Amino acid sequence: MKRLISCEYNFDNCCVELKFTDGSMIAIDTIAVENEVADNMYQRSELDYLIYNAPFEYADLILNGDPETYLKAVTEYKPLD
């Protein structure tokens, strides 16, 4: 892979797509990621926010980070008593 030239969310296939100068592409299936790492609606909402507003940061988190730890740190889930 060469240098990244674009990173955007594709509404048609629900994937964040990264395109590189050498013609290669990575497509991250956002639904599969949510099913795997999100435990509740608050975590899904956080991932959705990143997908729509910061697709590059989302891709970096999924490919290079620890999404479970990130979601536990940024979401607060308090069940009703």
C-alpha angles and dihedrals in degrees: 000000000000131000120329112250102175142009121184144143115258110211092195096065102017092240135130103228125205117194124195134202092250091060097256121132137196120204117195113204100224095193092054091048092051091048090051104043110020116087100182144011092270092059091045089051091053091051091047090052091054093045094055101033106028110020093163092054089046091052091047091051093049097042101036108014141061106260095185093056091043092052093048090051098048102037128065119200118190114174117218115253 
